[in-house]
Amino acid sequence: MKIVITGAGGGHFYPLIAVVERIRKEVFVQKIVQPDIYFFSDQPYDEKMLFESQIKFVQIPAGKLHLYPSLETITGFLKTIVGCVIAVFKMYSLYPDVIFAKGGYASFPNLFAARLLSIPVIIHESDTVAGRTTIWAGKFALRVALSYAEASRFYPQEKIALTGQPIRDLILPPPEYERIYGGKERPVILILGGSQGSVTINEAILRVLPELLNKYDIVHQVGVNNLTQMKQVTESILKSHQYKDRYFMDGFIDPGIFYSKVDMVITRAGSAMFEMALWQLPMLVIPIGEKVSRDQKTNAYTMASHGVAMVLEENNIGNAILLTEISRILEDKVTYEKMSQSGKQFETSRNAASIIARELIRIGLSHS
């Protein structure tokens, strides 16, 4: 059996890996020969993870088509056309039994090839507002798995399964996990600005960093490209601060290492919010503006409606309001415990990868 996975960016890549983990386990349990699994995308994203998961990388060119005016849209369109041609030839030579797509610009050429070659497809949508690629693919996909019920309006109802978000085993909390309020003398804040970091969030934190460190420890993912500058700035700001050693910064952080050790998260509104909710971590969510991302704002407010998050929009990040929202979460026990307990609503995500894996195996076996 041959399976192709496809998607773009860390928000798509790691849920794909989560499903592959469960495929490996399911075929072992069912006494089926391990399938050959291929990752078709514009770049490998995490070569070490691909190697450890025994996934072969196949490079397919693809370009972003921005929602705002940009010359990159023209080059992105040309890359996508070339990618579609290459994907057709490479997909035909491999001819997989089933394809699992997470969406994004890099999955379009591969889904185009799948459509042309009549290869069965399952897609997963992580956002409340479905992406253009997955909306199109939903028309011919056999199954559509969703993280949010709010996205169901974009797809044929008979194809939909509300699975939740696929999450890697190493990131899942233990069964029956319970978060306890007030377990530390100094609460710990985890700051994540997406896989590339966020200049907007970094600048907002820098403005209040000395004051934050008077009360809280901080773990901050600043983005690899921002690391050198952030180190220079924070060394100057915190030069004589008594708690400067309580601030840990790096370009990229594996959040799974920290979920059990921190008390709240400041984050963008990506799919990692499902991981945080499962760890019963209260979130202060700062969504990317709608000119850049049309789904983050609705993701953020959907999470807020479930009680696990508070939302602070980019154009409203003043020093006073940022400090107030953080203290409101960490220093009010009733608020904190209510947000924490609300995370239990997302337990379905614990089994999302298994549900998708079983369906991929079933379709793959019937096709082969």
C-alpha positions as CSV (number, residue, x, y, z in Angstrom):
1,M,0.0,0.0,0.0
2,K,1.2,3.5,-0.9
3,I,0.0,6.6,0.9
4,V,0.8,10.2,0.0
5,I,0.5,13.1,2.5
6,T,0.6,16.7,1.5
7,G,0.3,20.2,3.0
8,A,2.2,23.4,3.6
9,G,3.7,24.9,6.8
10,G,4.2,23.7,10.3
11,G,0.5,24.0,11.1
12,H,-0.2,21.4,8.4
13,F,3.0,19.4,8.7
14,Y,2.8,18.2,12.3
15,P,-0.8,17.0,12.1
16,L,0.2,15.0,9.0
17,I,3.0,13.4,11.1
18,A,0.4,12.7,13.8
19,V,-1.7,10.7,11.3
20,V,1.3,8.8,10.0
21,E,2.2,7.8,13.6
22,R,-1.3,6.3,14.0
23,I,-1.2,4.6,10.5
24,R,2.0,2.8,11.6
25,K,0.3,1.7,14.8
26,E,-2.9,0.6,13.1
27,V,-1.3,-1.5,10.5
28,F,0.8,-3.2,13.2
29,V,-2.4,-4.0,15.2
30,Q,-4.3,-5.2,12.1
31,K,-1.2,-7.3,11.0
32,I,-0.9,-5.5,7.7
33,V,2.4,-4.8,5.9
34,Q,3.7,-1.3,6.7
35,P,2.7,1.1,3.9
36,D,5.2,3.2,1.9
37,I,4.5,6.8,2.8
38,Y,5.5,9.9,0.8
39,F,5.4,13.6,1.6
40,F,4.7,15.6,-1.5
41,S,5.3,19.3,-0.8
42,D,7.5,22.3,-1.8
43,Q,9.9,21.7,1.1
44,P,10.6,19.0,3.7
45,Y,9.9,21.4,6.7
46,D,11.4,19.0,9.2
47,E,13.8,16.5,7.7
48,K,14.6,14.8,11.0
49,M,10.9,14.2,11.6
50,L,10.5,12.7,8.1
51,F,13.5,10.4,8.6
52,E,12.3,9.2,12.0
53,S,8.8,8.6,10.6
54,Q,10.1,6.7,7.6
55,I,8.5,9.1,5.2
56,K,10.1,9.8,1.7
57,F,10.1,13.4,0.6
58,V,9.1,14.3,-3.0
59,Q,9.6,17.9,-3.9
60,I,6.8,19.5,-5.9
61,P,7.1,23.3,-6.6
62,A,4.2,25.5,-5.4
63,G,3.7,29.2,-4.8
64,K,1.5,31.2,-2.5
65,L,-1.4,33.2,-4.0
66,H,-1.7,36.1,-1.5
67,L,-5.0,37.6,-0.5
68,Y,-3.5,41.1,-0.8
69,P,-1.9,42.7,-3.9
70,S,1.6,41.4,-4.3
71,L,4.1,40.7,-7.1
72,E,4.8,37.3,-5.4
73,T,1.3,36.2,-6.5
74,I,2.5,36.2,-10.1
75,T,5.6,34.2,-9.4
76,G,3.5,32.0,-7.0
77,F,1.0,31.3,-9.8
78,L,3.8,30.3,-12.2
79,K,5.4,28.0,-9.6
80,T,2.0,26.4,-9.1
81,I,1.5,25.7,-12.8
82,V,4.9,24.1,-13.0
83,G,4.2,22.2,-9.8
84,C,0.9,20.8,-11.3
85,V,2.8,19.4,-14.3
86,I,5.5,17.8,-12.2
87,A,2.9,16.5,-9.7
88,V,1.0,14.7,-12.4
89,F,4.1,12.9,-13.7
90,K,5.4,12.0,-10.3
91,M,2.0,11.0,-9.0
92,Y,1.4,8.8,-12.1
93,S,4.8,7.1,-11.7
94,L,4.1,6.3,-8.0
95,Y,0.3,5.9,-8.3
96,P,-0.5,5.9,-4.5
97,D,-3.6,4.1,-3.2
98,V,-4.8,7.1,-1.2
99,I,-3.8,10.7,-0.5
100,F,-4.3,12.6,2.7
101,A,-4.2,16.4,2.3
102,K,-4.1,19.1,5.0
103,G,-4.5,22.0,2.6
104,G,-2.4,25.1,1.9
105,Y,-0.7,26.2,-1.3
106,A,1.7,23.3,-1.4
107,S,-1.1,20.7,-1.6
108,F,-2.8,22.2,-4.6
109,P,-0.6,20.7,-7.3
110,N,-0.8,17.3,-5.7
111,L,-4.6,17.4,-5.3
112,F,-4.8,18.6,-8.9
113,A,-2.9,15.5,-10.0
114,A,-5.0,13.3,-7.7
115,R,-8.2,14.6,-9.4
116,L,-6.8,14.1,-12.9
117,L,-5.6,10.5,-12.1
118,S,-8.7,9.6,-10.0
119,I,-6.7,8.8,-6.9
120,P,-8.9,8.6,-3.7
121,V,-8.4,11.7,-1.4
122,I,-9.2,12.5,2.2
123,I,-8.8,16.1,3.4
124,H,-8.6,17.7,6.8
125,E,-9.5,21.3,7.5
126,S,-8.1,22.9,10.7
127,D,-9.8,26.3,10.6
128,T,-13.2,27.7,11.1
129,V,-13.0,29.3,7.6
130,A,-12.0,26.7,5.1
131,G,-9.1,27.4,2.8
132,R,-9.5,27.8,-0.9
133,T,-7.6,24.6,-1.7
134,T,-9.6,22.4,0.7
135,I,-13.0,24.0,-0.4
136,W,-12.1,23.0,-4.0
137,A,-10.8,19.6,-3.0
138,G,-13.9,18.9,-0.9
139,K,-15.9,18.6,-4.1
140,F,-14.1,15.4,-5.1
141,A,-12.6,14.1,-1.9
142,L,-14.2,10.9,-0.5
143,R,-14.1,12.2,3.1
144,V,-13.6,15.6,4.8
145,A,-12.4,15.7,8.4
146,L,-12.9,18.9,10.4
147,S,-11.4,20.4,13.5
148,Y,-14.2,23.0,13.9
149,A,-17.9,22.3,13.4
150,E,-18.1,25.9,12.1
151,A,-16.3,24.8,8.9
152,S,-19.0,22.3,7.9
153,R,-20.9,24.9,5.8
154,F,-18.1,24.8,3.2
155,Y,-18.5,21.1,2.3
156,P,-21.0,18.5,1.3
157,Q,-22.6,17.3,4.5
158,E,-22.5,13.6,3.6
159,K,-18.7,13.7,3.5
160,I,-18.1,15.4,6.8
161,A,-16.7,14.0,10.0
162,L,-16.0,16.2,13.0
163,T,-12.8,14.6,14.2
164,G,-11.0,17.4,16.0
165,Q,-7.3,18.1,15.4
166,P,-4.7,15.4,14.8
167,I,-2.0,15.7,17.5
168,R,1.3,13.8,17.8
169,D,1.4,11.2,20.6
170,L,4.3,12.9,22.3
171,I,2.3,16.1,22.7
172,L,-0.8,14.6,24.1
173,P,-1.3,15.0,27.9
174,P,-1.7,11.8,29.9
175,P,-5.2,10.3,30.2
176,E,-7.3,12.0,32.9
177,Y,-4.8,14.9,33.1
178,E,-5.9,17.7,35.5
179,R,-4.2,21.1,35.6
180,I,-3.9,22.6,39.1
181,Y,-4.0,26.3,39.7
182,G,-1.3,28.0,41.8
183,G,1.2,25.3,41.8
184,K,4.2,27.7,41.4
185,E,5.5,30.7,43.3
186,R,6.0,32.4,40.0
187,P,3.6,31.5,37.2
188,V,5.2,30.7,33.8
189,I,4.0,32.2,30.5
190,L,4.7,30.5,27.2
191,I,4.8,32.9,24.2
192,L,4.4,31.4,20.7
193,G,4.1,33.6,17.6
194,G,3.7,30.8,15.1
195,S,6.4,28.6,13.6
196,Q,8.2,31.7,12.2
197,G,7.7,33.9,15.3
198,S,5.8,37.1,15.2
199,V,7.3,40.6,15.1
200,T,4.1,42.1,16.3
201,I,3.9,39.9,19.4
202,N,7.7,40.2,20.0
203,E,7.5,44.0,20.0
204,A,4.4,44.0,22.3
205,I,6.2,41.7,24.8
206,L,9.4,43.8,24.7
207,R,7.5,46.9,25.7
208,V,6.2,45.3,28.9
209,L,9.0,42.7,29.5
210,P,10.6,44.3,32.6
211,E,7.2,44.6,34.3
212,L,6.2,41.1,33.4
213,L,9.4,39.6,34.8
214,N,8.7,41.2,38.2
215,K,5.9,38.6,38.6
216,Y,6.3,35.8,36.0
217,D,8.8,33.6,34.3
218,I,8.7,33.7,30.5
219,V,9.5,31.2,27.7
220,H,9.5,33.0,24.4
221,Q,9.7,31.6,20.8
222,V,10.8,34.7,18.8
223,G,11.4,33.1,15.4
224,V,14.7,32.0,14.0
225,N,15.0,35.1,11.8
226,N,14.3,37.4,14.7
227,L,16.6,35.7,17.3
228,T,19.8,37.8,16.9
229,Q,18.0,41.1,17.0
230,M,15.8,40.0,20.0
231,K,18.9,38.9,21.9
232,Q,20.5,42.3,21.4
233,V,17.4,44.2,22.5
234,T,16.6,42.1,25.5
235,E,20.1,42.2,26.8
236,S,19.9,46.0,26.8
237,I,16.4,46.1,28.3
238,L,17.1,43.6,31.0
239,K,20.8,44.5,31.7
240,S,20.2,45.3,35.4
241,H,16.9,43.5,35.9
242,Q,17.0,41.3,39.0
243,Y,14.9,38.6,37.2
244,K,16.6,38.6,33.8
245,D,17.6,34.9,34.2
246,R,13.8,34.1,34.4
247,Y,13.5,35.0,30.7
248,F,14.2,32.1,28.2
249,M,14.2,32.9,24.5
250,D,14.9,30.8,21.4
251,G,14.2,31.0,17.7
252,F,12.1,27.8,17.6
253,I,10.7,25.9,20.6
254,D,9.1,22.5,20.7
255,P,6.0,23.5,22.7
256,G,5.3,19.9,23.7
257,I,8.3,20.1,26.1
258,F,6.7,23.1,27.9
259,Y,2.9,22.5,28.0
260,S,3.1,20.7,31.4
261,K,5.5,23.2,32.8
262,V,3.8,26.5,32.0
263,D,0.6,28.2,33.3
264,M,-0.7,30.1,30.3
265,V,0.1,30.7,26.6
266,I,0.2,33.8,24.5
267,T,-0.3,32.6,20.9
268,R,-1.5,33.1,17.4
269,A,-4.8,31.4,16.4
270,G,-3.3,28.4,14.6
271,S,-4.1,24.7,15.0
272,A,-1.7,24.4,18.1
273,M,-4.6,25.9,20.1
274,F,-6.1,22.4,20.2
275,E,-3.0,21.1,21.9
276,M,-3.1,23.9,24.4
277,A,-6.8,23.2,25.1
278,L,-6.1,19.5,25.7
279,W,-3.4,20.5,28.2
280,Q,-6.1,22.8,29.8
281,L,-3.9,25.8,29.3
282,P,-5.7,29.2,29.3
283,M,-4.8,31.2,26.2
284,L,-4.4,34.9,25.3
285,V,-4.9,34.7,21.6
286,I,-3.6,37.5,19.2
287,P,-4.8,36.5,15.8
288,I,-3.1,37.6,12.6
289,G,-4.9,40.4,10.9
290,E,-7.6,39.6,8.3
291,K,-5.6,41.3,5.5
292,V,-3.1,38.4,5.8
293,S,-5.2,35.6,7.2
294,R,-8.9,35.3,6.8
295,D,-9.3,32.4,9.3
296,Q,-7.3,33.4,12.4
297,K,-9.7,35.9,13.8
298,T,-12.7,33.5,13.6
299,N,-10.5,30.7,15.0
300,A,-9.7,32.9,18.0
301,Y,-13.2,34.0,18.7
302,T,-14.5,30.5,18.3
303,M,-12.0,29.3,21.0
304,A,-13.1,32.3,23.1
305,S,-16.7,31.2,22.8
306,H,-15.7,27.8,24.2
307,G,-14.2,29.5,27.2
308,V,-10.6,28.5,26.8
309,A,-9.2,31.8,25.4
310,M,-9.3,35.5,25.6
311,V,-8.8,37.5,22.4
312,L,-6.6,40.6,21.9
313,E,-6.5,41.9,18.4
314,E,-3.3,43.3,16.9
315,N,-4.6,46.8,16.6
316,N,-5.5,46.8,20.3
317,I,-2.2,45.7,21.9
318,G,-1.5,48.5,24.3
319,N,0.8,48.0,27.2
320,A,-1.8,48.4,29.8
321,I,-4.4,46.1,28.2
322,L,-1.8,43.4,27.6
323,L,-0.7,43.5,31.2
324,T,-4.3,43.6,32.4
325,E,-5.4,40.6,30.4
326,I,-2.4,38.5,31.5
327,S,-3.0,39.3,35.2
328,R,-6.7,38.6,34.8
329,I,-5.9,35.1,33.6
330,L,-3.1,34.3,36.0
331,E,-4.2,36.0,39.2
332,D,-7.9,35.3,39.3
333,K,-8.4,31.7,40.4
334,V,-12.1,31.5,39.3
335,T,-11.3,32.8,35.8
336,Y,-8.2,30.6,35.5
337,E,-10.0,27.4,36.6
338,K,-13.0,28.1,34.4
339,M,-10.7,28.5,31.3
340,S,-8.7,25.5,32.2
341,Q,-11.7,23.2,32.7
342,S,-13.2,24.4,29.4
343,G,-10.3,22.7,27.6
344,K,-11.9,19.3,28.3
345,Q,-14.4,20.1,25.5
346,F,-11.6,19.3,23.1
347,E,-11.0,15.7,24.1
348,T,-12.1,14.5,20.7
349,S,-8.8,15.6,19.3
350,R,-7.1,12.9,21.3
351,N,-8.4,10.3,18.9
352,A,-8.6,12.4,15.7
353,A,-5.4,11.0,14.2
354,S,-6.6,7.4,14.8
355,I,-10.0,8.0,13.1
356,I,-8.3,9.5,10.0
357,A,-5.6,6.8,9.9
358,R,-8.2,4.0,10.0
359,E,-10.1,5.5,7.1
360,L,-7.0,6.0,5.1
361,I,-6.0,2.4,5.6
362,R,-9.6,1.2,4.7
363,I,-9.6,3.2,1.5
364,G,-6.0,2.4,0.6
365,L,-6.6,-1.3,1.0
366,S,-9.8,-1.2,-1.1
367,H,-8.0,0.8,-3.8
368,S,-4.9,-1.4,-3.9
